[in-house]
Structures are given as structure tokens and as C-alpha cells.
């Protein structure tokens, strides 16, 4: 991440699967501040939603976070991992790019160390998105093949 010496306010966001018990917003804030590899951002508040298969615009805390960012002039969202923004990694990166374009708010993914405010980040995002898309296709293909195999072995009995 770029460093200009000035500590800037940020917010943290995570959307957990509906099958998982989410952590508290306070713990997420503490985690984000402890896990970031630099000191130019300070997470002031965290927002958590549940059911990461919903579109972001249908998540109440996502929308509340964007409104608060605009009202308070916060220009960075910190997300622990791409998959905590969206179930599909490619969708998460597209959403981060949309937020940057629409609201001029950058996103920093801690685990992947991707910051949309960095210079020349587009090739990195495109590459990561391509890998995520490939993995999603592989997962669907594996599920399809398992189903076919199960049906064939069922018919054998």
C-alpha cells in the first residue's frame, strides 16, 4: 500500500456466509488494525452483514457503510479477504472497482494484499479475477461430474 505518512480513517467490512456465526464489529475493527502491514490507515468502525450470496446493494450494512463513508469523507474500505466481500471472487473485485469509480473510495483486501488505490493495480486485479473465475468454473465442473457419477452408480444397483 502507498504510504504518505498521514494516518487516514478507514472502515472495515465483512459479509459472512449465513452458515457461519460472524464475529463482533469491535473484534473485526481490532483485527483489521492489527493485520494491516502499514500504519497509514486506522479503521474507525466495522460493518458486518450475513449471507454473502446476496448482491451488495441488498445488504443493509453495506449501504450504511457507503453512506457513512460519503458523510465522513472516508476514502478507504478494508476487507479481510476477497471472499468476505462476495462469495464469488470475481464479483468482489468488480464491486471494489465500481465503488472506486462511483464513490472514489478505495478498497484494501488484507489477505490478498490488493489495494485499488495503488498505481498499476488493474493488471493485478484482472489476473486475480481471472484466477478466481477459473477456480469457480472448476468448482462447478467438479460438482457436475460428481452428480453424474452418483447418478450412474445409483442406477447400477
N, C-alpha and C positions, 0 to 999 in steps of 0.2 A: 504494500500500500504506500501511497505517496505520503511524505511527511513534510509539513511546512512549519513545525514547531508549535503551532497553536492547537490547543485541545478543543475539539468541536463536539457539540452534543449530537448524540445519535439515539435511535430507538432500536429495539431488538424485536424480531417477530419469529414465531414458530407456529406451524399448524400441524398438530399431531393426528395420527390415524385415530379413527373412532374406537379402535380396539385397544388403545394404549391409554393408560392413566397419565395425563400431562402433568408436568411439574408446575410449581407456582411461578407467577410472573417475577417475584423477587429473586428466586433462585436462578431463573433464566437471565435476569439482569446481571447478577453476580457472576454467573458463568461467562457471559459474553465479555464482561470487563476483564476477567481473569484470562480468558483464552485468546484474546486478540494479540497478535505478535508485535504490536506497537502501542504507543501511548498518545496518539494524536486524536483518538476518539474516546468519548466517555458515554457509555449507554446510560441514559437517564431513566428509561422506562421500557418495559417489555409488554408485548401484546401476544396473546395466545388464542388460537382457535382450535377447534376439534373437527375432524373429518376433512382430511386433505384431498379428498377426491372432488370436493365442491370447487367450483370456479371461485377465484379470489374475490370477485365482485359480490359473491353471495355469502361472504364471511363477514360477520359484523365487526370483529376486532380489526380486520384488515382495513376496512373502510374507515373505522375510527382512528386508526394509526395514521393513515394518509391525511385525514383532516387535521389531526394534531400536528403532523409534520409541517403542513402548509401554514397553520396558525402560528406555530412557534419558530418557523424558519429553519427547521431541522432538515439537513440535506443528505443524511446517510441512514440507511436501514441495515442493521446487522442481522444476519440469519446464520444459525449454527451450521446448517448444511443445506445443499440444494433441495434435497428431498423433504425438508421441513418447510419449504415454500409451496411445493406442489408434489403430488405423487409421481408425476412424470417429470424427469429432469429437464427435458427439452422445453416443456411448458413453463417450468420455473424460470429458466433463463430468458425465455420470451417475455415473461411477465416483468422480470427485472429490467429488461431493455425498454419495455413500454412505460414503466414507472419513471425511468430516466428521461425518456422522450417527453412524456406528458406532464410530469411534475418537477423535472430537473432534480430528482432525488436518486443518489447512487445507492447501490446495494453491495454489501460485502458479505461473501459466503466464507465463514471461518474455516470449515473443514477443507474445502477445495482451494482456499486462498485465491478467490476470484473477486476482484473489485471492479465494478463497472465504471468507476471514475478514473481508472488507470489509463495511461496512454497505450495505444495499440492493443486494447483488450478485445476488440471484435474477433480477431483470429482465434484467440484463446477460448472465447465463448462459443464460437462456431465449432471448433474442434471438440470441446466438451459436449456440446449439444449433439454433434454427430455421433459421438461415442454413446451417449445416453439413448439416442434414438435406436442405434444398433442393438443395444442391450435390451431395450423394450421389445423390439421385434423378436429377438432371440427368446425372450421370456414367453411371449405369446406363441411362438412356434413350438417351444417345448411343451407348453400346456396343451396345445392342439394335438401334438404327437402322443402325449400320454393318454389323452382321451381316446384317440383312435386305437391305441394299443389295449387299453382297458376294455373297449367295446369288442375287439377281436378276441381277446382271451375270455371274455364273458360268454360269447357266442360259441366258444369251443366246448364249454361244459354241457 
